[in-house]
Amino acid sequence: MNQGPDQEGLPAEILDDVAGVAGAEVTLLGRLAGGVNGGAVRVRLAGGRDVVLKALPRAHPNHLDETLRARRVVEHMRGRGYPTPAWLGVGATATHVWHLMDLVDAAPARELTPSLVEQLMEIIELQAGQASEPYDHWSYAWRVATGQGSATAGLGVDQTPEQSNLRRSVAALPGYSPAVSALVDRLRLVCADVPPPREAPDMVHADLATPSNVLVRDGAVVAVVDIGNAGSGTRATDLTSLAWYSFQSPLLDGVRRRLWARILDLLGWEGAAVLAASHVLHMLEIPIRQDRHDLVGEVVERGHRTLDELIALR
């Protein structure tokens, strides 16, 4: 293992482990732009090939298994033309789980424009019928939106430790403030009588609306990354996250109407309400958990606006 200009805080044993799996000496070059959920770094393998390394602290005992699941999703989807970089290796140390992937000659988007959202809608269509792993985002969204099923129940095949922790955190949201409690009550009310969803056959990326996960060259989407939470369900999950993002700019109002239309076409109104409610609840949970109290009011306002728009389309 060679140390480049900046070790970027990575423990030396991670690079040693990567070198052992890759079968080549590894030189750390520096951190890449983006990386909201865990920084990616550029490394050079012996022979001059530059690739991307992403290492995350072990979050739970099954973390490596989940990363291996994500690699299988990547391999499956790349075989069907999905634009995500190839994963070259996966491994773990006592403290971290890592994966190595191809470096794409493109920059992360700074923001999602109408053109980029339209392109992402086309990419999401490649996910249709491509569920390959029993990690069900659709039934999980229903449990979050309706509050049904104990948030402290044991793990099932479709609920990871992270999802279990999130459900417990979401269940505590009403205690934050009267404004948050009123929004939670409103969301739960519109979903109260929605039956559990049938198994959906699509691949779900689960984080397509984060601009840094969209790699762009000359205005075109050339790759989507950060696929570690990918699983099965309905591709409308990713359309819903784009609809939420679109509230950030009036320039995206038109494309949001097309997003709602496509979501309703795929799921009908009740299914769309479940996905919207689940997404709003997760967006509330993040700033509250992170003590970003200055952001909560904005999320509450956008949550009501989301529901108002959806109700108008009923």
C-alpha positions as YAML, in Angstrom:
chain: A
units: angstrom
residues:
- id: 1
  name: MET
  ca: [0.00, 0.00, 0.00]
- id: 2
  name: ASN
  ca: [1.30, 3.43, -0.93]
- id: 3
  name: GLN
  ca: [0.18, 6.67, 0.64]
- id: 4
  name: GLY
  ca: [-0.70, 9.41, -1.83]
- id: 5
  name: PRO
  ca: [-0.85, 13.11, -1.04]
- id: 6
  name: ASP
  ca: [-3.63, 12.68, 1.52]
- id: 7
  name: GLN
  ca: [-4.67, 9.62, 3.50]
- id: 8
  name: GLU
  ca: [-8.21, 11.06, 3.74]
- id: 9
  name: GLY
  ca: [-8.66, 9.56, 7.20]
- id: 10
  name: LEU
  ca: [-8.82, 5.97, 5.92]
- id: 11
  name: PRO
  ca: [-7.24, 3.40, 8.25]
- id: 12
  name: ALA
  ca: [-4.21, 1.79, 6.63]
- id: 13
  name: GLU
  ca: [-5.71, -1.70, 7.04]
- id: 14
  name: ILE
  ca: [-8.49, -0.81, 4.58]
- id: 15
  name: LEU
  ca: [-6.01, -0.10, 1.78]
- id: 16
  name: ASP
  ca: [-4.07, -3.23, 2.72]
- id: 17
  name: ASP
  ca: [-7.28, -5.27, 2.47]
- id: 18
  name: VAL
  ca: [-8.15, -3.69, -0.88]
- id: 19
  name: ALA
  ca: [-4.67, -4.49, -2.19]
- id: 20
  name: GLY
  ca: [-5.06, -8.09, -1.08]
- id: 21
  name: VAL
  ca: [-8.41, -8.51, -2.85]
- id: 22
  name: ALA
  ca: [-7.36, -6.58, -5.98]
- id: 23
  name: GLY
  ca: [-4.04, -8.39, -6.19]
- id: 24
  name: ALA
  ca: [-2.24, -5.13, -6.84]
- id: 25
  name: GLU
  ca: [-0.55, -2.36, -4.90]
- id: 26
  name: VAL
  ca: [-2.92, 0.52, -4.12]
- id: 27
  name: THR
  ca: [-2.05, 4.21, -3.98]
- id: 28
  name: LEU
  ca: [-4.52, 6.67, -2.48]
- id: 29
  name: LEU
  ca: [-4.85, 9.80, -4.65]
- id: 30
  name: GLY
  ca: [-7.54, 11.87, -2.93]
- id: 31
  name: ARG
  ca: [-11.21, 12.35, -2.21]
- id: 32
  name: LEU
  ca: [-13.71, 12.65, -5.04]
- id: 33
  name: ALA
  ca: [-16.44, 15.28, -5.26]
- id: 34
  name: GLY
  ca: [-19.85, 14.29, -3.89]
- id: 35
  name: GLY
  ca: [-20.13, 11.47, -1.42]
- id: 36
  name: VAL
  ca: [-23.01, 12.71, 0.73]
- id: 37
  name: ASN
  ca: [-23.50, 9.34, 2.45]
- id: 38
  name: GLY
  ca: [-19.86, 8.39, 2.77]
- id: 39
  name: GLY
  ca: [-16.95, 9.81, 0.83]
- id: 40
  name: ALA
  ca: [-15.55, 8.06, -2.21]
- id: 41
  name: VAL
  ca: [-11.82, 8.29, -2.87]
- id: 42
  name: ARG
  ca: [-9.76, 7.86, -5.99]
- id: 43
  name: VAL
  ca: [-7.06, 5.20, -5.84]
- id: 44
  name: ARG
  ca: [-4.54, 3.93, -8.37]
- id: 45
  name: LEU
  ca: [-3.82, 0.27, -8.84]
- id: 46
  name: ALA
  ca: [-0.35, -0.90, -9.78]
- id: 47
  name: GLY
  ca: [-0.06, -0.51, -13.54]
- id: 48
  name: GLY
  ca: [-1.70, 2.92, -13.61]
- id: 49
  name: ARG
  ca: [-5.44, 2.18, -13.51]
- id: 50
  name: ASP
  ca: [-7.48, 4.66, -11.46]
- id: 51
  name: VAL
  ca: [-10.60, 3.35, -9.69]
- id: 52
  name: VAL
  ca: [-12.98, 4.45, -6.93]
- id: 53
  name: LEU
  ca: [-12.90, 3.16, -3.36]
- id: 54
  name: LYS
  ca: [-15.78, 3.69, -0.96]
- id: 55
  name: ALA
  ca: [-15.38, 2.58, 2.65]
- id: 56
  name: LEU
  ca: [-17.99, 2.90, 5.39]
- id: 57
  name: PRO
  ca: [-17.78, 2.08, 9.10]
- id: 58
  name: ARG
  ca: [-19.45, -1.23, 9.94]
- id: 59
  name: ALA
  ca: [-22.99, -0.31, 10.98]
- id: 60
  name: HIS
  ca: [-24.18, -3.77, 12.07]
- id: 61
  name: PRO
  ca: [-23.15, -7.44, 11.79]
- id: 62
  name: ASN
  ca: [-24.89, -7.90, 8.41]
- id: 63
  name: HIS
  ca: [-23.25, -4.91, 6.73]
- id: 64
  name: LEU
  ca: [-20.91, -6.98, 4.55]
- id: 65
  name: ASP
  ca: [-23.78, -9.23, 3.44]
- id: 66
  name: GLU
  ca: [-25.77, -6.14, 2.40]
- id: 67
  name: THR
  ca: [-22.80, -4.82, 0.40]
- id: 68
  name: LEU
  ca: [-22.48, -8.18, -1.35]
- id: 69
  name: ARG
  ca: [-26.21, -7.97, -2.14]
- id: 70
  name: ALA
  ca: [-25.65, -4.56, -3.71]
- id: 71
  name: ARG
  ca: [-22.85, -5.97, -5.83]
- id: 72
  name: ARG
  ca: [-25.18, -8.67, -7.15]
- id: 73
  name: VAL
  ca: [-27.74, -5.99, -8.03]
- id: 74
  name: VAL
  ca: [-25.04, -4.05, -9.89]
- id: 75
  name: GLU
  ca: [-24.00, -7.10, -11.88]
- id: 76
  name: HIS
  ca: [-27.61, -7.96, -12.70]
- id: 77
  name: MET
  ca: [-28.54, -4.45, -13.82]
- id: 78
  name: ARG
  ca: [-25.37, -3.82, -15.82]
- id: 79
  name: GLY
  ca: [-26.21, -6.92, -17.81]
- id: 80
  name: ARG
  ca: [-29.44, -5.18, -18.80]
- id: 81
  name: GLY
  ca: [-27.91, -1.89, -19.84]
- id: 82
  name: TYR
  ca: [-28.31, 0.02, -16.60]
- id: 83
  name: PRO
  ca: [-25.72, 2.84, -16.39]
- id: 84
  name: THR
  ca: [-23.97, 2.10, -13.12]
- id: 85
  name: PRO
  ca: [-20.21, 1.44, -12.81]
- id: 86
  name: ALA
  ca: [-18.92, -2.09, -12.43]
- id: 87
  name: TRP
  ca: [-17.92, -3.19, -8.93]
- id: 88
  name: LEU
  ca: [-14.42, -4.64, -8.95]
- id: 89
  name: GLY
  ca: [-14.22, -5.93, -5.40]
- id: 90
  name: VAL
  ca: [-15.89, -6.02, -1.99]
- id: 91
  name: GLY
  ca: [-14.33, -6.61, 1.39]
- id: 92
  name: ALA
  ca: [-14.31, -5.79, 5.07]
- id: 93
  name: THR
  ca: [-11.95, -5.13, 7.94]
- id: 94
  name: ALA
  ca: [-12.81, -5.30, 11.61]
- id: 95
  name: THR
  ca: [-14.13, -1.73, 11.47]
- id: 96
  name: HIS
  ca: [-15.16, -0.99, 7.86]
- id: 97
  name: VAL
  ca: [-16.90, -2.42, 4.82]
- id: 98
  name: TRP
  ca: [-15.64, -1.31, 1.42]
- id: 99
  name: HIS
  ca: [-16.20, -1.72, -2.29]
- id: 100
  name: LEU
  ca: [-14.09, -0.85, -5.32]
- id: 101
  name: MET
  ca: [-15.65, 0.27, -8.60]
- id: 102
  name: ASP
  ca: [-14.78, 1.64, -12.01]
- id: 103
  name: LEU
  ca: [-13.99, 5.34, -12.30]
- id: 104
  name: VAL
  ca: [-16.38, 7.16, -14.65]
- id: 105
  name: ASP
  ca: [-15.10, 10.18, -16.56]
- id: 106
  name: ALA
  ca: [-17.93, 12.48, -15.52]
- id: 107
  name: ALA
  ca: [-18.79, 14.95, -12.76]
- id: 108
  name: PRO
  ca: [-21.53, 14.64, -10.12]
- id: 109
  name: ALA
  ca: [-24.51, 16.88, -10.86]
- id: 110
  name: ARG
  ca: [-24.64, 20.02, -8.74]
- id: 111
  name: GLU
  ca: [-28.43, 20.05, -8.99]
- id: 112
  name: LEU
  ca: [-31.12, 18.23, -10.92]
- id: 113
  name: THR
  ca: [-32.44, 20.19, -13.89]
- id: 114
  name: PRO
  ca: [-35.61, 19.42, -15.88]
- id: 115
  name: SER
  ca: [-33.45, 17.73, -18.53]
- id: 116
  name: LEU
  ca: [-31.63, 15.56, -15.97]
- id: 117
  name: VAL
  ca: [-34.88, 14.54, -14.29]
- id: 118
  name: GLU
  ca: [-36.35, 13.56, -17.67]
- id: 119
  name: GLN
  ca: [-33.26, 11.45, -18.36]
- id: 120
  name: LEU
  ca: [-33.51, 9.83, -14.94]
- id: 121
  name: MET
  ca: [-37.14, 8.96, -15.63]
- id: 122
  name: GLU
  ca: [-35.99, 7.06, -18.71]
- id: 123
  name: ILE
  ca: [-33.25, 5.31, -16.73]
- id: 124
  name: ILE
  ca: [-35.79, 4.30, -14.07]
- id: 125
  name: GLU
  ca: [-37.80, 2.52, -16.77]
- id: 126
  name: LEU
  ca: [-34.83, 0.15, -17.17]
- id: 127
  name: GLN
  ca: [-35.62, -1.01, -13.62]
- id: 128
  name: ALA
  ca: [-39.00, -2.42, -14.66]
- id: 129
  name: GLY
  ca: [-39.29, -6.14, -13.91]
- id: 130
  name: GLN
  ca: [-35.67, -6.39, -12.76]
- id: 131
  name: ALA
  ca: [-36.05, -7.25, -9.06]
- id: 132
  name: SER
  ca: [-33.28, -9.72, -8.25]
- id: 133
  name: GLU
  ca: [-32.86, -9.53, -4.46]
- id: 134
  name: PRO
  ca: [-35.44, -10.10, -1.65]
- id: 135
  name: TYR
  ca: [-34.96, -6.64, -0.12]
- id: 136
  name: ASP
  ca: [-38.42, -5.14, -0.45]
- id: 137
  name: HIS
  ca: [-38.61, -1.34, -0.38]
- id: 138
  name: TRP
  ca: [-42.33, -1.43, -1.29]
- id: 139
  name: SER
  ca: [-43.65, -3.35, 1.71]
- id: 140
  name: TYR
  ca: [-41.26, -1.40, 3.94]
- id: 141
  name: ALA
  ca: [-42.70, 1.90, 2.65]
- id: 142
  name: TRP
  ca: [-46.22, 0.64, 3.42]
- id: 143
  name: ARG
  ca: [-45.24, -0.20, 7.02]
- id: 144
  name: VAL
  ca: [-43.67, 3.25, 7.47]
- id: 145
  name: ALA
  ca: [-46.60, 5.13, 5.90]
- id: 146
  name: THR
  ca: [-49.36, 3.27, 7.75]
- id: 147
  name: GLY
  ca: [-47.56, 2.65, 11.02]
- id: 148
  name: GLN
  ca: [-48.74, -0.95, 10.87]
- id: 149
  name: GLY
  ca: [-46.52, -3.71, 12.18]
- id: 150
  name: SER
  ca: [-44.47, -3.18, 15.29]
- id: 151
  name: ALA
  ca: [-41.51, -0.89, 14.80]
- id: 152
  name: THR
  ca: [-39.64, -3.07, 17.30]
- id: 153
  name: ALA
  ca: [-40.46, -6.38, 15.63]
- id: 154
  name: GLY
  ca: [-37.68, -8.74, 14.67]
- id: 155
  name: LEU
  ca: [-36.00, -8.54, 11.30]
- id: 156
  name: GLY
  ca: [-37.55, -10.23, 8.31]
- id: 157
  name: VAL
  ca: [-36.09, -10.98, 4.91]
- id: 158
  name: ASP
  ca: [-37.33, -7.62, 3.67]
- id: 159
  name: GLN
  ca: [-36.18, -5.45, 6.58]
- id: 160
  name: THR
  ca: [-32.56, -4.64, 7.23]
- id: 161
  name: PRO
  ca: [-31.18, -3.44, 10.57]
- id: 162
  name: GLU
  ca: [-31.04, 0.06, 9.12]
- id: 163
  name: GLN
  ca: [-34.71, -0.09, 8.15]
- id: 164
  name: SER
  ca: [-35.65, -1.38, 11.58]
- id: 165
  name: ASN
  ca: [-33.82, 1.51, 13.24]
- id: 166
  name: LEU
  ca: [-35.44, 4.02, 10.88]
- id: 167
  name: ARG
  ca: [-38.91, 2.70, 11.67]
- id: 168
  name: ARG
  ca: [-38.29, 3.15, 15.39]
- id: 169
  name: SER
  ca: [-37.08, 6.68, 14.76]
- id: 170
  name: VAL
  ca: [-40.08, 7.50, 12.55]
- id: 171
  name: ALA
  ca: [-42.45, 6.14, 15.20]
- id: 172
  name: ALA
  ca: [-41.10, 8.75, 17.62]
- id: 173
  name: LEU
  ca: [-41.60, 11.74, 15.27]
- id: 174
  name: PRO
  ca: [-44.97, 12.94, 16.70]
- id: 175
  name: GLY
  ca: [-43.28, 13.74, 19.98]
- id: 176
  name: TYR
  ca: [-41.03, 16.34, 18.36]
- id: 177
  name: SER
  ca: [-43.54, 19.20, 18.05]
- id: 178
  name: PRO
  ca: [-47.26, 19.86, 17.45]
- id: 179
  name: ALA
  ca: [-46.51, 20.84, 13.84]
- id: 180
  name: VAL
  ca: [-44.69, 17.60, 13.14]
- id: 181
  name: SER
  ca: [-47.37, 15.59, 14.95]
- id: 182
  name: ALA
  ca: [-50.10, 17.22, 12.82]
- id: 183
  name: LEU
  ca: [-48.29, 16.34, 9.59]
- id: 184
  name: VAL
  ca: [-47.67, 12.75, 10.71]
- id: 185
  name: ASP
  ca: [-51.34, 12.38, 11.61]
- id: 186
  name: ARG
  ca: [-52.39, 13.74, 8.23]
- id: 187
  name: LEU
  ca: [-50.08, 11.39, 6.34]
- id: 188
  name: ARG
  ca: [-51.17, 8.36, 8.36]
- id: 189
  name: LEU
  ca: [-54.83, 9.24, 7.85]
- id: 190
  name: VAL
  ca: [-54.66, 9.15, 4.06]
- id: 191
  name: CYS
  ca: [-52.87, 5.77, 4.20]
- id: 192
  name: ALA
  ca: [-54.86, 4.19, 7.03]
- id: 193
  name: ASP
  ca: [-57.06, 1.93, 4.90]
- id: 194
  name: VAL
  ca: [-54.52, 1.02, 2.21]
- id: 195
  name: PRO
  ca: [-53.99, -2.77, 2.17]
- id: 196
  name: PRO
  ca: [-50.50, -4.28, 2.12]
- id: 197
  name: PRO
  ca: [-49.01, -4.10, -1.38]
- id: 198
  name: ARG
  ca: [-48.56, -7.06, -3.62]
- id: 199
  name: GLU
  ca: [-45.05, -8.12, -4.44]
- id: 200
  name: ALA
  ca: [-43.63, -5.70, -7.00]
- id: 201
  name: PRO
  ca: [-41.16, -6.89, -9.63]
- id: 202
  name: ASP
  ca: [-38.93, -3.87, -10.16]
- id: 203
  name: MET
  ca: [-35.42, -2.98, -9.11]
- id: 204
  name: VAL
  ca: [-35.30, 0.05, -6.78]
- id: 205
  name: HIS
  ca: [-32.21, 2.26, -6.58]
- id: 206
  name: ALA
  ca: [-33.50, 4.13, -3.48]
- id: 207
  name: ASP
  ca: [-31.27, 7.22, -3.76]
- id: 208
  name: LEU
  ca: [-31.55, 8.54, -7.30]
- id: 209
  name: ALA
  ca: [-32.64, 12.05, -6.29]
- id: 210
  name: THR
  ca: [-29.34, 12.92, -4.62]
- id: 211
  name: PRO
  ca: [-27.57, 15.01, -7.28]
- id: 212
  name: SER
  ca: [-24.09, 13.76, -6.37]
- id: 213
  name: ASN
  ca: [-25.25, 10.23, -7.25]
- id: 214
  name: VAL
  ca: [-25.89, 11.33, -10.84]
- id: 215
  name: LEU
  ca: [-22.75, 11.59, -12.97]
- id: 216
  name: VAL
  ca: [-23.06, 13.96, -15.90]
- id: 217
  name: ARG
  ca: [-21.02, 14.83, -18.98]
- id: 218
  name: ASP
  ca: [-22.04, 17.60, -21.43]
- id: 219
  name: GLY
  ca: [-25.54, 17.71, -19.97]
- id: 220
  name: ALA
  ca: [-26.13, 13.96, -20.30]
- id: 221
  name: VAL
  ca: [-26.46, 11.41, -17.50]
- id: 222
  name: VAL
  ca: [-23.69, 8.88, -18.04]
- id: 223
  name: ALA
  ca: [-23.93, 6.95, -14.75]
- id: 224
  name: VAL
  ca: [-25.80, 6.61, -11.47]
- id: 225
  name: VAL
  ca: [-23.88, 5.55, -8.36]
- id: 226
  name: ASP
  ca: [-24.36, 4.92, -4.63]
- id: 227
  name: ILE
  ca: [-26.43, 1.83, -5.30]
- id: 228
  name: GLY
  ca: [-25.67, 0.26, -1.92]
- id: 229
  name: ASN
  ca: [-29.29, 0.41, -0.74]
- id: 230
  name: ALA
  ca: [-30.76, -1.04, -3.92]
- id: 231
  name: GLY
  ca: [-33.38, -3.75, -3.73]
- id: 232
  name: SER
  ca: [-36.78, -4.76, -5.02]
- id: 233
  name: GLY
  ca: [-40.21, -3.16, -5.08]
- id: 234
  name: THR
  ca: [-41.75, -0.63, -7.41]
- id: 235
  name: ARG
  ca: [-39.69, 1.75, -9.49]
- id: 236
  name: ALA
  ca: [-42.21, 4.43, -8.52]
- id: 237
  name: THR
  ca: [-40.17, 4.67, -5.30]
- id: 238
  name: ASP
  ca: [-37.42, 6.41, -7.25]
- id: 239
  name: LEU
  ca: [-39.92, 8.56, -9.15]
- id: 240
  name: THR
  ca: [-41.36, 9.69, -5.81]
- id: 241
  name: SER
  ca: [-37.96, 10.78, -4.51]
- id: 242
  name: LEU
  ca: [-37.50, 12.83, -7.69]
- id: 243
  name: ALA
  ca: [-40.92, 14.43, -7.16]
- id: 244
  name: TRP
  ca: [-39.87, 15.43, -3.64]
- id: 245
  name: TYR
  ca: [-36.63, 16.94, -4.93]
- id: 246
  name: SER
  ca: [-38.50, 18.88, -7.61]
- id: 247
  name: PHE
  ca: [-40.06, 21.17, -4.99]
- id: 248
  name: GLN
  ca: [-36.66, 22.84, -4.63]
- id: 249
  name: SER
  ca: [-37.07, 24.91, -7.79]
- id: 250
  name: PRO
  ca: [-40.05, 26.37, -9.70]
- id: 251
  name: LEU
  ca: [-38.22, 25.31, -12.88]
- id: 252
  name: LEU
  ca: [-39.06, 21.71, -11.93]
- id: 253
  name: ASP
  ca: [-42.81, 22.23, -11.46]
- id: 254
  name: GLY
  ca: [-43.57, 21.00, -14.98]
- id: 255
  name: VAL
  ca: [-41.50, 17.85, -14.70]
- id: 256
  name: ARG
  ca: [-43.07, 17.14, -11.29]
- id: 257
  name: ARG
  ca: [-46.49, 17.00, -12.96]
- id: 258
  name: ARG
  ca: [-45.11, 14.33, -15.30]
- id: 259
  name: LEU
  ca: [-43.63, 12.47, -12.35]
- id: 260
  name: TRP
  ca: [-46.97, 12.41, -10.51]
- id: 261
  name: ALA
  ca: [-48.71, 11.24, -13.68]
- id: 262
  name: ARG
  ca: [-46.27, 8.35, -14.09]
- id: 263
  name: ILE
  ca: [-46.47, 7.35, -10.43]
- id: 264
  name: LEU
  ca: [-50.28, 7.33, -10.55]
- id: 265
  name: ASP
  ca: [-50.19, 5.32, -13.76]
- id: 266
  name: LEU
  ca: [-47.98, 2.69, -12.10]
- id: 267
  name: LEU
  ca: [-49.66, 2.45, -8.70]
- id: 268
  name: GLY
  ca: [-52.97, 4.30, -8.60]
- id: 269
  name: TRP
  ca: [-53.72, 6.97, -6.01]
- id: 270
  name: GLU
  ca: [-53.47, 4.85, -2.85]
- id: 271
  name: GLY
  ca: [-50.09, 3.44, -3.82]
- id: 272
  name: ALA
  ca: [-48.83, 6.90, -4.70]
- id: 273
  name: ALA
  ca: [-50.03, 8.18, -1.30]
- id: 274
  name: VAL
  ca: [-48.14, 5.41, 0.51]
- id: 275
  name: LEU
  ca: [-44.88, 6.20, -1.26]
- id: 276
  name: ALA
  ca: [-45.31, 9.95, -0.78]
- id: 277
  name: ALA
  ca: [-46.13, 9.56, 2.93]
- id: 278
  name: SER
  ca: [-43.20, 7.22, 3.52]
- id: 279
  name: HIS
  ca: [-40.81, 9.60, 1.78]
- id: 280
  name: VAL
  ca: [-42.05, 12.63, 3.71]
- id: 281
  name: LEU
  ca: [-41.67, 10.76, 7.01]
- id: 282
  name: HIS
  ca: [-38.11, 9.83, 6.16]
- id: 283
  name: MET
  ca: [-37.30, 13.41, 5.16]
- id: 284
  name: LEU
  ca: [-38.65, 14.53, 8.54]
- id: 285
  name: GLU
  ca: [-36.64, 11.93, 10.41]
- id: 286
  name: ILE
  ca: [-33.28, 13.02, 8.98]
- id: 287
  name: PRO
  ca: [-33.02, 16.61, 10.27]
- id: 288
  name: ILE
  ca: [-34.63, 15.68, 13.59]
- id: 289
  name: ARG
  ca: [-32.15, 12.85, 14.15]
- id: 290
  name: GLN
  ca: [-29.26, 15.11, 13.13]
- id: 291
  name: ASP
  ca: [-30.46, 17.99, 15.35]
- id: 292
  name: ARG
  ca: [-30.89, 20.23, 12.30]
- id: 293
  name: HIS
  ca: [-33.88, 21.92, 13.85]
- id: 294
  name: ASP
  ca: [-33.63, 24.87, 11.45]
- id: 295
  name: LEU
  ca: [-34.65, 22.57, 8.58]
- id: 296
  name: VAL
  ca: [-37.68, 20.92, 10.14]
- id: 297
  name: GLY
  ca: [-40.14, 23.71, 9.35]
- id: 298
  name: GLU
  ca: [-39.23, 23.64, 5.66]
- id: 299
  name: VAL
  ca: [-39.74, 19.88, 5.52]
- id: 300
  name: VAL
  ca: [-43.12, 20.18, 7.26]
- id: 301
  name: GLU
  ca: [-44.22, 22.81, 4.74]
- id: 302
  name: ARG
  ca: [-43.06, 20.72, 1.78]
- id: 303
  name: GLY
  ca: [-44.74, 17.66, 3.26]
- id: 304
  name: HIS
  ca: [-48.12, 19.40, 3.36]
- id: 305
  name: ARG
  ca: [-47.58, 20.71, -0.17]
- id: 306
  name: THR
  ca: [-46.77, 17.21, -1.39]
- id: 307
  name: LEU
  ca: [-49.97, 15.86, 0.09]
- id: 308
  name: ASP
  ca: [-52.03, 18.79, -1.20]
- id: 309
  name: GLU
  ca: [-50.81, 18.20, -4.75]
- id: 310
  name: LEU
  ca: [-51.52, 14.49, -4.56]
- id: 311
  name: ILE
  ca: [-55.01, 15.01, -3.14]
- id: 312
  name: ALA
  ca: [-55.76, 17.41, -6.00]
- id: 313
  name: LEU
  ca: [-54.98, 14.56, -8.43]
- id: 314
  name: ARG
  ca: [-57.28, 12.07, -6.76]
...
